[in-house]
C-alpha cells in the first residue's frame, strides 16, 4: 500500500473549501451583495482546484510509479 504523504495537505485544502462554502450559504441567507458571493465562490473553486491538482500530482508521482494504479 502506498503512503500518501500529501493527503493531510489535501484534506486541509478541502476543509478550507468547506469553510468558504459554508460562508457562501450564510451570505446567501443574509442577502449579501452578489460581488461578495462571487468572491467567496471563487475561493471555494480555487481551494477545490488546488486540492484536485495536488491529488492528481501525487497519483502520478506515487501510485503510477509504484504500479498501484
N, C-alpha and C positions, 0 to 999 in steps of 0.2 A: 504494500500500500504506500502511495506517495504522501509525503508530509507536505502540506500546503502552508508554507511559511507566510504567504501574503494574505491568507484568509482573515486574520484579525484586522488588518488594514481595510480589507474589502467590507467586512462587517461594519467597521466604523463609518465608512463612506455611505453605506446603505442606511445606517442609523441616522446619519446626518440628513439624508434624503427624506427619511421618515419624519424627522422633526420639521423639515421645511414643508412637507406635505400637510402635516397637522396645522402648521401656521396658515397655509393656504385655505384650509377648511374654515378655520377660525376667522380669517379675513373675509371670506365669503359671507359667513353668518353675520359679521359686523358690518357688511356692505361697504368695505374699504374700496378706495379708488382702483380702477382697472389697472393702472400703471403699477401700483404696489403689488397687485395679484400677479401680473405678468413677471415682475422681478422675482417673486418667490417661486413661481413655476419654473423660471429659468434656473434657479438654484437647485430645484428638485431634479430637473433634467440633467444638469451638469454633474450632480453627485452620482446619479444613476449611470450616466455615460462613463464617468471616471471608474466606477466600480466594475462596469462591464469590460472596459479596456484592460483593467488590471487582471480580471479573471481570465480573459482570453489570452493575455500575455503569459500568465502563469501556466495555463493549459498547454500552450505551445512550447514553452521552455521546459516544463517539468513532465507533464503527463505524456506528451508525444515523444519526448526524448527518451523516456524510460519504457515506452511501449504500453502505458496504462490506458491508452485510448482516449 
